Amino acid sequence: MSEAIRFLAPRQDVLSRRAAIVADLADLLPIECLVQDARGLAPFETDAFVSYRRVPLAVALPETTAQVAAVLKYCHRFNVPVVPRGAGTSLSGGAIPQEDAVVLCLSKMARILELDYANRTATLQAGVTNLRISEAAAIDGFFYAPDPSSQLACTIGGNIGMNSGGAHCLKYGVTTNNLLGVKMVLVDGTVIELGGKHLDAAGYDLLGLVCGSEGQLGVVTEATVRLIAKPEGARPVLFGFDTCEQAGACVTDIIASGIIPVAIEFMDKPAIEICEAFAKAGYPLDVGALLIVEVEGSEAEMDAVLDSIVEIAGRHAVKTVRQCQSPTEAALIWKGRKSAFGATGRIADYICMDGTVPLGKLSHVLNRTAEIVESYGLRVANVFHAGDGNMHPLILFNANDPEDAARAEAAGNDILKLCVDVGGCLTGEHGVGIEKRDLMRHQYSAIDLAQQMAVRAAFDEKWLLNPSKVFPLDGRT
Ligand SMILES: Cc1cc2nc3c(=O)[nH]c(=O)nc-3n(C[C@H](O)[C@H](O)[C@H](O)COP(=O)(O)OP(=O)(O)OC[C@H]3O[C@@H](n4cnc5c(N)ncnc54)[C@H](O)[C@@H]3O)c2cc1C
């Protein structure tokens, strides 16, 4: 078993009381809200990180905040670990259960509670999927900005857990910038509310702390998020370059010029070929790197901003500039980009890294990434949110070959360390989970980590909520 997917030793006392715990949970929940048989538990054994599986003790599928509170109160009293879960699309192993844990899955809490245009907010139960928010508000001319590529499936609760981002976050920010309030159940069953429909809150920014806390500070049952009015128009434009260096330098210069497009997405040659073969989006195949730059506003505004961007791209020997001519073409361009992970999965097994670097280091990190992956005898495709400096090298390997898998993991670790070493960070949007837990020591000093763990323990003294994630297993205070 890979080092990366170790768990804390299961609590034997909990395992030995499984039948009694399941019987007690059955008293707290309607019969259809508790999964305990092997077949029913199977879909909850893993998430999107690896095909690694572990059967949890039971799965609770509550329908109300009161039921969430009852389950947490019980588990807290009897020292049963709890793994909160949305749709299980985490790419860092954040939702993988452990065998002594009850999975608390919010998928049945999927009602849109309110669309409040006067305050430009939507209030939702935690199991509402990301895309449904924008779909619900679209008829009134509004949308929810953070758009993970998994938005058809992933939930707002999971987005909050991971502080998720997406292609269109360059202009509007990631989840934390669009989250206004939550209803959350603490580990002992206490229900609290943080934030609201107002812009800021008095006192400590606990809402900011909860966003990205990977299910370790409490279980979010409701969220209030910001709605944004749809722009008059939006236009993605393709810029093809001979080399990744040229494309990377162009991104840096666009941002340095003060222009903030809605999105600047980057694909290297392997990624272009993989996505084009899948989506037939019309990406140029004779270039070494491609930028998808989207601008929005009135026609005149888009023309003016695009003129400036084309001028900057010209300074970096841009080879192809293709403006899309219709909404259908725009949708295809985005389909190609947003299907990148799935399309890659068609040709090889892969692990998706998620480091963030200062924009000025993009070209350097891309070059070093290629060298690192090659030194392990593997291949890489890069497709990522370049405007945010959020890189996603997809390292291709053969999952049936344990040595190949170990090499891919080692290459991934080297790349993430590189991101930290150039002044960046271990994660841009996928969270730490299990995957980057041990690398936290590379990012933080022992004192920094101890401070974070002290905060975590202030919410959950017994370390029952998602206990094997985020922090090195042997480093807990
Ligand atoms: C094909 C693909 C593409 C992706 N693209 C993107 C992308 O573009 N951008 C991006 O940011 N991510 C992306 N992801 C990763 C993933 O979709 C996000 O991390 C997403 O936010 C997870 O949501 P989920 O509902 O699946 O949560 P889960 O995977 O179930 O859980 C994620 C974390 O949140 C916690 N959690 C879940 N629900 C709650 C709750 N109600 N209260 C407290 N904690 C909770 C869990 O304990 C876990 O730590 C992608 C994944 C896939 C498979």
The ligand as an SDF file (V2000), in Angstrom:
LIG
                    3D

 53 58  0  0  0  0  0  0  0  0999 V2000
  -13.2380   15.4080  -13.1300 C   0  0  0  0  0  0  0  0  0  0  0  0
  -12.9940   16.3030  -11.9460 C   0  0  0  0  0  0  0  0  0  0  0  0
  -12.7540   17.6490  -12.1670 C   0  0  0  0  0  0  0  0  0  0  0  0
  -12.5280   18.5010  -11.0720 C   0  0  0  0  0  0  0  0  0  0  0  0
  -12.3140   19.8290  -11.3130 N   0  0  0  0  0  0  0  0  0  0  0  0
  -12.1470   20.6650  -10.2780 C   0  0  0  0  0  0  0  0  0  0  0  0
  -11.9540   22.0660  -10.5040 C   0  0  0  0  0  0  0  0  0  0  0  0
  -11.9730   22.5530  -11.6390 O   0  0  0  0  0  0  0  0  0  0  0  0
  -11.7810   22.8630   -9.4230 N   0  0  0  0  0  0  0  0  0  0  0  0
  -11.7830   22.3570   -8.1440 C   0  0  0  0  0  0  0  0  0  0  0  0
  -11.6230   23.1290   -7.2060 O   0  0  0  0  0  0  0  0  0  0  0  0
  -11.9560   21.0480   -7.9030 N   0  0  0  0  0  0  0  0  0  0  0  0
  -12.1420   20.1900   -8.9250 C   0  0  0  0  0  0  0  0  0  0  0  0
  -12.3190   18.8520   -8.6840 N   0  0  0  0  0  0  0  0  0  0  0  0
  -12.2530   18.3390   -7.2970 C   0  0  0  0  0  0  0  0  0  0  0  0
  -13.6120   18.2340   -6.5590 C   0  0  0  0  0  0  0  0  0  0  0  0
  -14.6790   18.1590   -7.4870 O   0  0  0  0  0  0  0  0  0  0  0  0
  -13.8260   19.4150   -5.5960 C   0  0  0  0  0  0  0  0  0  0  0  0
  -12.8880   19.3130   -4.5340 O   0  0  0  0  0  0  0  0  0  0  0  0
  -15.2430   19.4790   -5.0120 C   0  0  0  0  0  0  0  0  0  0  0  0
  -15.4250   20.6650   -4.3040 O   0  0  0  0  0  0  0  0  0  0  0  0
  -15.6020   18.3150   -4.1010 C   0  0  0  0  0  0  0  0  0  0  0  0
  -16.9960   18.3600   -3.8590 O   0  0  0  0  0  0  0  0  0  0  0  0
  -17.7750   17.0640   -3.3840 P   0  0  0  0  0  0  0  0  0  0  0  0
  -19.1900   17.4230   -3.1520 O   0  0  0  0  0  0  0  0  0  0  0  0
  -17.5360   15.9530   -4.3000 O   0  0  0  0  0  0  0  0  0  0  0  0
  -17.0750   16.8150   -1.9810 O   0  0  0  0  0  0  0  0  0  0  0  0
  -16.3860   15.4960   -1.4100 P   0  0  0  0  0  0  0  0  0  0  0  0
  -15.3620   15.0130   -2.3590 O   0  0  0  0  0  0  0  0  0  0  0  0
  -17.4240   14.5510   -0.9740 O   0  0  0  0  0  0  0  0  0  0  0  0
  -15.6680   16.1030   -0.1240 O   0  0  0  0  0  0  0  0  0  0  0  0
  -14.6180   17.0230   -0.2680 C   0  0  0  0  0  0  0  0  0  0  0  0
  -14.1700   17.5130    1.1120 C   0  0  0  0  0  0  0  0  0  0  0  0
  -15.1700   18.3410    1.6850 O   0  0  0  0  0  0  0  0  0  0  0  0
  -15.6350   17.8000    2.9250 C   0  0  0  0  0  0  0  0  0  0  0  0
  -17.0760   18.0110    2.9310 N   0  0  0  0  0  0  0  0  0  0  0  0
  -17.9770   17.5780    2.0270 C   0  0  0  0  0  0  0  0  0  0  0  0
  -19.2030   18.0030    2.3500 N   0  0  0  0  0  0  0  0  0  0  0  0
  -19.0850   18.7150    3.4850 C   0  0  0  0  0  0  0  0  0  0  0  0
  -19.9990   19.4090    4.3220 C   0  0  0  0  0  0  0  0  0  0  0  0
  -21.2940   19.4630    4.0430 N   0  0  0  0  0  0  0  0  0  0  0  0
  -19.5310   20.0200    5.4340 N   0  0  0  0  0  0  0  0  0  0  0  0
  -18.2070   19.9840    5.7380 C   0  0  0  0  0  0  0  0  0  0  0  0
  -17.2980   19.3440    4.9840 N   0  0  0  0  0  0  0  0  0  0  0  0
  -17.7310   18.7280    3.8640 C   0  0  0  0  0  0  0  0  0  0  0  0
  -15.2160   16.3340    2.9070 C   0  0  0  0  0  0  0  0  0  0  0  0
  -15.0170   15.8250    4.2120 O   0  0  0  0  0  0  0  0  0  0  0  0
  -13.9290   16.3820    2.1210 C   0  0  0  0  0  0  0  0  0  0  0  0
  -12.8550   16.7610    2.9540 O   0  0  0  0  0  0  0  0  0  0  0  0
  -12.5390   17.9800   -9.7490 C   0  0  0  0  0  0  0  0  0  0  0  0
  -12.7990   16.6240   -9.5430 C   0  0  0  0  0  0  0  0  0  0  0  0
  -13.0090   15.7890  -10.6170 C   0  0  0  0  0  0  0  0  0  0  0  0
  -13.3070   14.3410  -10.3570 C   0  0  0  0  0  0  0  0  0  0  0  0
  1  2  1  0
  2  3  1  0
  2 52  2  0
  3  4  2  0
  4  5  1  0
  4 50  1  0
  5  6  2  0
  6  7  1  0
  6 13  1  0
  7  8  2  0
  7  9  1  0
  9 10  1  0
 10 11  2  0
 10 12  1  0
 12 13  2  0
 13 14  1  0
 14 15  1  0
 14 50  1  0
 15 16  1  0
 16 17  1  0
 16 18  1  0
 18 19  1  0
 18 20  1  0
 20 21  1  0
 20 22  1  0
 22 23  1  0
 23 24  1  0
 24 25  2  0
 24 26  1  0
 24 27  1  0
 27 28  1  0
 28 29  2  0
 28 30  1  0
 28 31  1  0
 31 32  1  0
 32 33  1  0
 33 34  1  0
 33 48  1  0
 34 35  1  0
 35 36  1  0
 35 46  1  0
 36 37  1  0
 36 45  1  0
 37 38  2  0
 38 39  1  0
 39 40  1  0
 39 45  2  0
 40 41  1  0
 40 42  2  0
 42 43  1  0
 43 44  2  0
 44 45  1  0
 46 47  1  0
 46 48  1  0
 48 49  1  0
 50 51  2  0
 51 52  1  0
 52 53  1  0
M  END
$$$$
